[in-house]
Amino acid sequence: MLSLSALRPYKHENYHQPRRVLKSFRYQVFMLIWTIFFGERIVFWSLRMIEILILG
């Protein structure tokens, strides 16, 4: 009973806000494209920064 009452407002909010879902979908697509084009460089740079921070 507690879980049912907890799920009810979540479903209600999602039902009345399709724009937020659409914006989230566009954001995910953008992040996917960004990762495909720049992911390798960002990962390489991040690993270099981690090495510098750990090794000093």
mmCIF file of the N, C-alpha and C atoms, coordinates in Angstrom:
data_MODEL
# 
_entry.id   MODEL 
# 
loop_
_atom_site.group_PDB 
_atom_site.id 
_atom_site.type_symbol 
_atom_site.label_atom_id 
_atom_site.label_alt_id 
_atom_site.label_comp_id 
_atom_site.label_asym_id 
_atom_site.label_entity_id 
_atom_site.label_seq_id 
_atom_site.pdbx_PDB_ins_code 
_atom_site.Cartn_x 
_atom_site.Cartn_y 
_atom_site.Cartn_z 
_atom_site.occupancy 
_atom_site.B_iso_or_equiv 
_atom_site.pdbx_formal_charge 
_atom_site.auth_seq_id 
_atom_site.auth_comp_id 
_atom_site.auth_asym_id 
_atom_site.auth_atom_id 
_atom_site.pdbx_PDB_model_num 
ATOM 1   N N  . MET A 1 1  ? 0.841  -1.200 0.000   1.00 0.00 ? 1  MET A N  1 
ATOM 2   C CA . MET A 1 1  ? 0.000  0.000  0.000   1.00 0.00 ? 1  MET A CA 1 
ATOM 3   C C  . MET A 1 1  ? 0.878  1.254  0.000   1.00 0.00 ? 1  MET A C  1 
ATOM 4   N N  . LEU A 1 2  ? 1.953  1.195  0.739   1.00 0.00 ? 2  LEU A N  1 
ATOM 5   C CA . LEU A 1 2  ? 2.841  2.353  0.805   1.00 0.00 ? 2  LEU A CA 1 
ATOM 6   C C  . LEU A 1 2  ? 3.508  2.608  -0.545  1.00 0.00 ? 2  LEU A C  1 
ATOM 7   N N  . SER A 1 3  ? 3.940  1.530  -1.212  1.00 0.00 ? 3  SER A N  1 
ATOM 8   C CA . SER A 1 3  ? 4.583  1.684  -2.513  1.00 0.00 ? 3  SER A CA 1 
ATOM 9   C C  . SER A 1 3  ? 3.593  2.210  -3.553  1.00 0.00 ? 3  SER A C  1 
ATOM 10  N N  . LEU A 1 4  ? 2.343  1.777  -3.480  1.00 0.00 ? 4  LEU A N  1 
ATOM 11  C CA . LEU A 1 4  ? 1.336  2.235  -4.435  1.00 0.00 ? 4  LEU A CA 1 
ATOM 12  C C  . LEU A 1 4  ? 1.103  3.741  -4.291  1.00 0.00 ? 4  LEU A C  1 
ATOM 13  N N  . SER A 1 5  ? 0.997  4.219  -3.071  1.00 0.00 ? 5  SER A N  1 
ATOM 14  C CA . SER A 1 5  ? 0.784  5.651  -2.850  1.00 0.00 ? 5  SER A CA 1 
ATOM 15  C C  . SER A 1 5  ? 2.028  6.451  -3.241  1.00 0.00 ? 5  SER A C  1 
ATOM 16  N N  . ALA A 1 6  ? 3.204  5.816  -3.162  1.00 0.00 ? 6  ALA A N  1 
ATOM 17  C CA . ALA A 1 6  ? 4.435  6.511  -3.539  1.00 0.00 ? 6  ALA A CA 1 
ATOM 18  C C  . ALA A 1 6  ? 4.559  6.617  -5.057  1.00 0.00 ? 6  ALA A C  1 
ATOM 19  N N  . LEU A 1 7  ? 4.047  5.616  -5.775  1.00 0.00 ? 7  LEU A N  1 
ATOM 20  C CA . LEU A 1 7  ? 4.149  5.630  -7.235  1.00 0.00 ? 7  LEU A CA 1 
ATOM 21  C C  . LEU A 1 7  ? 3.118  6.557  -7.869  1.00 0.00 ? 7  LEU A C  1 
ATOM 22  N N  . ARG A 1 8  ? 2.027  6.803  -7.177  1.00 0.00 ? 8  ARG A N  1 
ATOM 23  C CA . ARG A 1 8  ? 0.916  7.543  -7.780  1.00 0.00 ? 8  ARG A CA 1 
ATOM 24  C C  . ARG A 1 8  ? 1.317  8.960  -8.225  1.00 0.00 ? 8  ARG A C  1 
ATOM 25  N N  . PRO A 1 9  ? 1.944  9.788  -7.393  1.00 0.00 ? 9  PRO A N  1 
ATOM 26  C CA . PRO A 1 9  ? 2.298  11.144 -7.852  1.00 0.00 ? 9  PRO A CA 1 
ATOM 27  C C  . PRO A 1 9  ? 3.358  11.121 -8.954  1.00 0.00 ? 9  PRO A C  1 
ATOM 28  N N  . TYR A 1 10 ? 4.231  10.127 -8.951  1.00 0.00 ? 10 TYR A N  1 
ATOM 29  C CA . TYR A 1 10 ? 5.260  10.024 -9.991  1.00 0.00 ? 10 TYR A CA 1 
ATOM 30  C C  . TYR A 1 10 ? 4.616  9.823  -11.360 1.00 0.00 ? 10 TYR A C  1 
ATOM 31  N N  . LYS A 1 11 ? 3.659  8.898  -11.442 1.00 0.00 ? 11 LYS A N  1 
ATOM 32  C CA . LYS A 1 11 ? 2.963  8.663  -12.706 1.00 0.00 ? 11 LYS A CA 1 
ATOM 33  C C  . LYS A 1 11 ? 2.158  9.901  -13.104 1.00 0.00 ? 11 LYS A C  1 
ATOM 34  N N  . HIS A 1 12 ? 1.511  10.522 -12.144 1.00 0.00 ? 12 HIS A N  1 
ATOM 35  C CA . HIS A 1 12 ? 0.699  11.701 -12.439 1.00 0.00 ? 12 HIS A CA 1 
ATOM 36  C C  . HIS A 1 12 ? 1.567  12.821 -13.011 1.00 0.00 ? 12 HIS A C  1 
ATOM 37  N N  . GLU A 1 13 ? 2.734  13.026 -12.434 1.00 0.00 ? 13 GLU A N  1 
ATOM 38  C CA . GLU A 1 13 ? 3.616  14.103 -12.892 1.00 0.00 ? 13 GLU A CA 1 
ATOM 39  C C  . GLU A 1 13 ? 4.135  13.817 -14.296 1.00 0.00 ? 13 GLU A C  1 
ATOM 40  N N  . ASN A 1 14 ? 4.523  12.572 -14.556 1.00 0.00 ? 14 ASN A N  1 
ATOM 41  C CA . ASN A 1 14 ? 5.031  12.231 -15.883 1.00 0.00 ? 14 ASN A CA 1 
ATOM 42  C C  . ASN A 1 14 ? 3.946  12.347 -16.941 1.00 0.00 ? 14 ASN A C  1 
ATOM 43  N N  . TYR A 1 15 ? 2.711  12.022 -16.575 1.00 0.00 ? 15 TYR A N  1 
ATOM 44  C CA . TYR A 1 15 ? 1.618  12.046 -17.547 1.00 0.00 ? 15 TYR A CA 1 
ATOM 45  C C  . TYR A 1 15 ? 1.348  13.467 -18.023 1.00 0.00 ? 15 TYR A C  1 
ATOM 46  N N  . HIS A 1 16 ? 1.536  14.444 -17.147 1.00 0.00 ? 16 HIS A N  1 
ATOM 47  C CA . HIS A 1 16 ? 1.185  15.822 -17.485 1.00 0.00 ? 16 HIS A CA 1 
ATOM 48  C C  . HIS A 1 16 ? 2.381  16.647 -17.939 1.00 0.00 ? 16 HIS A C  1 
ATOM 49  N N  . GLN A 1 17 ? 3.544  16.027 -18.082 1.00 0.00 ? 17 GLN A N  1 
ATOM 50  C CA . GLN A 1 17 ? 4.716  16.799 -18.509 1.00 0.00 ? 17 GLN A CA 1 
ATOM 51  C C  . GLN A 1 17 ? 5.478  16.065 -19.609 1.00 0.00 ? 17 GLN A C  1 
ATOM 52  N N  . PRO A 1 18 ? 4.903  15.964 -20.812 1.00 0.00 ? 18 PRO A N  1 
ATOM 53  C CA . PRO A 1 18 ? 5.619  15.314 -21.915 1.00 0.00 ? 18 PRO A CA 1 
ATOM 54  C C  . PRO A 1 18 ? 6.786  16.147 -22.435 1.00 0.00 ? 18 PRO A C  1 
ATOM 55  N N  . ARG A 1 19 ? 6.718  17.470 -22.243 1.00 0.00 ? 19 ARG A N  1 
ATOM 56  C CA . ARG A 1 19 ? 7.801  18.330 -22.732 1.00 0.00 ? 19 ARG A CA 1 
ATOM 57  C C  . ARG A 1 19 ? 9.106  18.014 -22.020 1.00 0.00 ? 19 ARG A C  1 
ATOM 58  N N  . ARG A 1 20 ? 9.035  17.761 -20.713 1.00 0.00 ? 20 ARG A N  1 
ATOM 59  C CA . ARG A 1 20 ? 10.248 17.452 -19.959 1.00 0.00 ? 20 ARG A CA 1 
ATOM 60  C C  . ARG A 1 20 ? 10.874 16.150 -20.465 1.00 0.00 ? 20 ARG A C  1 
ATOM 61  N N  . VAL A 1 21 ? 10.030 15.180 -20.810 1.00 0.00 ? 21 VAL A N  1 
ATOM 62  C CA . VAL A 1 21 ? 10.536 13.913 -21.335 1.00 0.00 ? 21 VAL A CA 1 
ATOM 63  C C  . VAL A 1 21 ? 11.202 14.140 -22.687 1.00 0.00 ? 21 VAL A C  1 
ATOM 64  N N  . LEU A 1 22 ? 10.592 14.970 -23.529 1.00 0.00 ? 22 LEU A N  1 
ATOM 65  C CA . LEU A 1 22 ? 11.147 15.261 -24.848 1.00 0.00 ? 22 LEU A CA 1 
ATOM 66  C C  . LEU A 1 22 ? 12.484 15.975 -24.716 1.00 0.00 ? 22 LEU A C  1 
ATOM 67  N N  . LYS A 1 23 ? 12.558 16.943 -23.807 1.00 0.00 ? 23 LYS A N  1 
ATOM 68  C CA . LYS A 1 23 ? 13.808 17.663 -23.589 1.00 0.00 ? 23 LYS A CA 1 
ATOM 69  C C  . LYS A 1 23 ? 14.891 16.706 -23.089 1.00 0.00 ? 23 LYS A C  1 
ATOM 70  N N  . SER A 1 24 ? 14.517 15.796 -22.204 1.00 0.00 ? 24 SER A N  1 
ATOM 71  C CA . SER A 1 24 ? 15.474 14.828 -21.690 1.00 0.00 ? 24 SER A CA 1 
ATOM 72  C C  . SER A 1 24 ? 15.970 13.930 -22.814 1.00 0.00 ? 24 SER A C  1 
ATOM 73  N N  . PHE A 1 25 ? 15.052 13.531 -23.728 1.00 0.00 ? 25 PHE A N  1 
ATOM 74  C CA . PHE A 1 25 ? 15.437 12.678 -24.854 1.00 0.00 ? 25 PHE A CA 1 
ATOM 75  C C  . PHE A 1 25 ? 16.412 13.411 -25.776 1.00 0.00 ? 25 PHE A C  1 
ATOM 76  N N  . ARG A 1 26 ? 16.128 14.673 -26.080 1.00 0.00 ? 26 ARG A N  1 
ATOM 77  C CA . ARG A 1 26 ? 17.028 15.459 -26.927 1.00 0.00 ? 26 ARG A CA 1 
ATOM 78  C C  . ARG A 1 26 ? 18.387 15.609 -26.266 1.00 0.00 ? 26 ARG A C  1 
ATOM 79  N N  . TYR A 1 27 ? 18.399 15.815 -24.952 1.00 0.00 ? 27 TYR A N  1 
ATOM 80  C CA . TYR A 1 27 ? 19.652 15.952 -24.222 1.00 0.00 ? 27 TYR A CA 1 
ATOM 81  C C  . TYR A 1 27 ? 20.463 14.663 -24.302 1.00 0.00 ? 27 TYR A C  1 
ATOM 82  N N  . GLN A 1 28 ? 19.782 13.509 -24.171 1.00 0.00 ? 28 GLN A N  1 
ATOM 83  C CA . GLN A 1 28 ? 20.488 12.229 -24.253 1.00 0.00 ? 28 GLN A CA 1 
ATOM 84  C C  . GLN A 1 28 ? 21.079 12.019 -25.638 1.00 0.00 ? 28 GLN A C  1 
ATOM 85  N N  . VAL A 1 29 ? 20.321 12.380 -26.685 1.00 0.00 ? 29 VAL A N  1 
ATOM 86  C CA . VAL A 1 29 ? 20.827 12.247 -28.055 1.00 0.00 ? 29 VAL A CA 1 
ATOM 87  C C  . VAL A 1 29 ? 22.038 13.152 -28.257 1.00 0.00 ? 29 VAL A C  1 
ATOM 88  N N  . PHE A 1 30 ? 21.958 14.386 -27.754 1.00 0.00 ? 30 PHE A N  1 
ATOM 89  C CA . PHE A 1 30 ? 23.081 15.315 -27.866 1.00 0.00 ? 30 PHE A CA 1 
ATOM 90  C C  . PHE A 1 30 ? 24.313 14.767 -27.162 1.00 0.00 ? 30 PHE A C  1 
ATOM 91  N N  . MET A 1 31 ? 24.121 14.226 -25.952 1.00 0.00 ? 31 MET A N  1 
ATOM 92  C CA . MET A 1 31 ? 25.241 13.672 -25.206 1.00 0.00 ? 31 MET A CA 1 
ATOM 93  C C  . MET A 1 31 ? 25.832 12.466 -25.921 1.00 0.00 ? 31 MET A C  1 
ATOM 94  N N  . LEU A 1 32 ? 24.980 11.662 -26.571 1.00 0.00 ? 32 LEU A N  1 
ATOM 95  C CA . LEU A 1 32 ? 25.470 10.498 -27.316 1.00 0.00 ? 32 LEU A CA 1 
ATOM 96  C C  . LEU A 1 32 ? 26.354 10.945 -28.477 1.00 0.00 ? 32 LEU A C  1 
ATOM 97  N N  . ILE A 1 33 ? 25.884 11.951 -29.239 1.00 0.00 ? 33 ILE A N  1 
ATOM 98  C CA . ILE A 1 33 ? 26.669 12.467 -30.364 1.00 0.00 ? 33 ILE A CA 1 
ATOM 99  C C  . ILE A 1 33 ? 27.972 13.086 -29.855 1.00 0.00 ? 33 ILE A C  1 
ATOM 100 N N  . TRP A 1 34 ? 27.884 13.860 -28.773 1.00 0.00 ? 34 TRP A N  1 
ATOM 101 C CA . TRP A 1 34 ? 29.070 14.488 -28.186 1.00 0.00 ? 34 TRP A CA 1 
ATOM 102 C C  . TRP A 1 34 ? 30.082 13.429 -27.772 1.00 0.00 ? 34 TRP A C  1 
ATOM 103 N N  . THR A 1 35 ? 29.593 12.336 -27.169 1.00 0.00 ? 35 THR A N  1 
ATOM 104 C CA . THR A 1 35 ? 30.487 11.267 -26.727 1.00 0.00 ? 35 THR A CA 1 
ATOM 105 C C  . THR A 1 35 ? 31.152 10.585 -27.913 1.00 0.00 ? 35 THR A C  1 
ATOM 106 N N  . ILE A 1 36 ? 30.396 10.397 -28.992 1.00 0.00 ? 36 ILE A N  1 
ATOM 107 C CA . ILE A 1 36 ? 30.956 9.737  -30.174 1.00 0.00 ? 36 ILE A CA 1 
ATOM 108 C C  . ILE A 1 36 ? 32.085 10.580 -30.778 1.00 0.00 ? 36 ILE A C  1 
ATOM 109 N N  . PHE A 1 37 ? 31.883 11.894 -30.861 1.00 0.00 ? 37 PHE A N  1 
ATOM 110 C CA . PHE A 1 37 ? 32.873 12.748 -31.516 1.00 0.00 ? 37 PHE A CA 1 
ATOM 111 C C  . PHE A 1 37 ? 34.034 13.122 -30.594 1.00 0.00 ? 37 PHE A C  1 
ATOM 112 N N  . PHE A 1 38 ? 33.729 13.390 -29.317 1.00 0.00 ? 38 PHE A N  1 
ATOM 113 C CA . PHE A 1 38 ? 34.748 13.922 -28.412 1.00 0.00 ? 38 PHE A CA 1 
ATOM 114 C C  . PHE A 1 38 ? 35.087 12.997 -27.252 1.00 0.00 ? 38 PHE A C  1 
ATOM 115 N N  . GLY A 1 39 ? 34.416 11.847 -27.180 1.00 0.00 ? 39 GLY A N  1 
ATOM 116 C CA . GLY A 1 39 ? 34.588 10.961 -26.025 1.00 0.00 ? 39 GLY A CA 1 
ATOM 117 C C  . GLY A 1 39 ? 36.022 10.503 -25.833 1.00 0.00 ? 39 GLY A C  1 
ATOM 118 N N  . GLU A 1 40 ? 36.682 10.103 -26.934 1.00 0.00 ? 40 GLU A N  1 
ATOM 119 C CA . GLU A 1 40 ? 38.032 9.579  -26.808 1.00 0.00 ? 40 GLU A CA 1 
ATOM 120 C C  . GLU A 1 40 ? 38.985 10.643 -26.282 1.00 0.00 ? 40 GLU A C  1 
ATOM 121 N N  . ARG A 1 41 ? 38.875 11.862 -26.802 1.00 0.00 ? 41 ARG A N  1 
ATOM 122 C CA . ARG A 1 41 ? 39.753 12.939 -26.346 1.00 0.00 ? 41 ARG A CA 1 
ATOM 123 C C  . ARG A 1 41 ? 39.521 13.247 -24.879 1.00 0.00 ? 41 ARG A C  1 
ATOM 124 N N  . ILE A 1 42 ? 38.245 13.318 -24.478 1.00 0.00 ? 42 ILE A N  1 
ATOM 125 C CA . ILE A 1 42 ? 37.922 13.660 -23.090 1.00 0.00 ? 42 ILE A CA 1 
ATOM 126 C C  . ILE A 1 42 ? 38.421 12.571 -22.147 1.00 0.00 ? 42 ILE A C  1 
ATOM 127 N N  . VAL A 1 43 ? 38.227 11.305 -22.543 1.00 0.00 ? 43 VAL A N  1 
ATOM 128 C CA . VAL A 1 43 ? 38.690 10.201 -21.693 1.00 0.00 ? 43 VAL A CA 1 
ATOM 129 C C  . VAL A 1 43 ? 40.206 10.230 -21.574 1.00 0.00 ? 43 VAL A C  1 
ATOM 130 N N  . PHE A 1 44 ? 40.890 10.448 -22.694 1.00 0.00 ? 44 PHE A N  1 
ATOM 131 C CA . PHE A 1 44 ? 42.353 10.500 -22.675 1.00 0.00 ? 44 PHE A CA 1 
ATOM 132 C C  . PHE A 1 44 ? 42.836 11.641 -21.782 1.00 0.00 ? 44 PHE A C  1 
ATOM 133 N N  . TRP A 1 45 ? 42.229 12.824 -21.915 1.00 0.00 ? 45 TRP A N  1 
ATOM 134 C CA . TRP A 1 45 ? 42.617 13.979 -21.101 1.00 0.00 ? 45 TRP A CA 1 
ATOM 135 C C  . TRP A 1 45 ? 42.340 13.722 -19.626 1.00 0.00 ? 45 TRP A C  1 
ATOM 136 N N  . SER A 1 46 ? 41.194 13.074 -19.340 1.00 0.00 ? 46 SER A N  1 
ATOM 137 C CA . SER A 1 46 ? 40.846 12.776 -17.953 1.00 0.00 ? 46 SER A CA 1 
ATOM 138 C C  . SER A 1 46 ? 41.851 11.806 -17.348 1.00 0.00 ? 46 SER A C  1 
ATOM 139 N N  . LEU A 1 47 ? 42.248 10.790 -18.116 1.00 0.00 ? 47 LEU A N  1 
ATOM 140 C CA . LEU A 1 47 ? 43.230 9.832  -17.609 1.00 0.00 ? 47 LEU A CA 1 
ATOM 141 C C  . LEU A 1 47 ? 44.566 10.519 -17.366 1.00 0.00 ? 47 LEU A C  1 
ATOM 142 N N  . ARG A 1 48 ? 44.957 11.425 -18.232 1.00 0.00 ? 48 ARG A N  1 
ATOM 143 C CA . ARG A 1 48 ? 46.203 12.164 -18.043 1.00 0.00 ? 48 ARG A CA 1 
ATOM 144 C C  . ARG A 1 48 ? 46.140 13.006 -16.770 1.00 0.00 ? 48 ARG A C  1 
ATOM 145 N N  . MET A 1 49 ? 45.008 13.675 -16.544 1.00 0.00 ? 49 MET A N  1 
ATOM 146 C CA . MET A 1 49 ? 44.859 14.496 -15.348 1.00 0.00 ? 49 MET A CA 1 
ATOM 147 C C  . MET A 1 49 ? 44.894 13.639 -14.096 1.00 0.00 ? 49 MET A C  1 
ATOM 148 N N  . ILE A 1 50 ? 44.276 12.457 -14.144 1.00 0.00 ? 50 ILE A N  1 
ATOM 149 C CA . ILE A 1 50 ? 44.289 11.563 -12.982 1.00 0.00 ? 50 ILE A CA 1 
ATOM 150 C C  . ILE A 1 50 ? 45.720 11.111 -12.696 1.00 0.00 ? 50 ILE A C  1 
ATOM 151 N N  . GLU A 1 51 ? 46.471 10.775 -13.748 1.00 0.00 ? 51 GLU A N  1 
ATOM 152 C CA . GLU A 1 51 ? 47.865 10.366 -13.557 1.00 0.00 ? 51 GLU A CA 1 
ATOM 153 C C  . GLU A 1 51 ? 48.670 11.491 -12.926 1.00 0.00 ? 51 GLU A C  1 
ATOM 154 N N  . ILE A 1 52 ? 48.465 12.716 -13.409 1.00 0.00 ? 52 ILE A N  1 
ATOM 155 C CA . ILE A 1 52 ? 49.204 13.861 -12.871 1.00 0.00 ? 52 ILE A CA 1 
ATOM 156 C C  . ILE A 1 52 ? 48.851 14.073 -11.398 1.00 0.00 ? 52 ILE A C  1 
ATOM 157 N N  . LEU A 1 53 ? 47.561 13.948 -11.069 1.00 0.00 ? 53 LEU A N  1 
ATOM 158 C CA . LEU A 1 53 ? 47.139 14.173 -9.690  1.00 0.00 ? 53 LEU A CA 1 
ATOM 159 C C  . LEU A 1 53 ? 47.660 13.082 -8.766  1.00 0.00 ? 53 LEU A C  1 
ATOM 160 N N  . ILE A 1 54 ? 47.653 11.830 -9.234  1.00 0.00 ? 54 ILE A N  1 
ATOM 161 C CA . ILE A 1 54 ? 48.082 10.725 -8.374  1.00 0.00 ? 54 ILE A CA 1 
ATOM 162 C C  . ILE A 1 54 ? 49.603 10.702 -8.245  1.00 0.00 ? 54 ILE A C  1 
ATOM 163 N N  . LEU A 1 55 ? 50.300 10.837 -9.381  1.00 0.00 ? 55 LEU A N  1 
ATOM 164 C CA . LEU A 1 55 ? 51.753 10.721 -9.363  1.00 0.00 ? 55 LEU A CA 1 
ATOM 165 C C  . LEU A 1 55 ? 52.416 12.016 -8.910  1.00 0.00 ? 55 LEU A C  1 
ATOM 166 N N  . GLY A 1 56 ? 51.677 13.127 -8.976  1.00 0.00 ? 56 GLY A N  1 
ATOM 167 C CA . GLY A 1 56 ? 52.229 14.382 -8.531  1.00 0.00 ? 56 GLY A CA 1 
ATOM 168 C C  . GLY A 1 56 ? 53.206 14.948 -9.544  1.00 0.00 ? 56 GLY A C  1 
# 
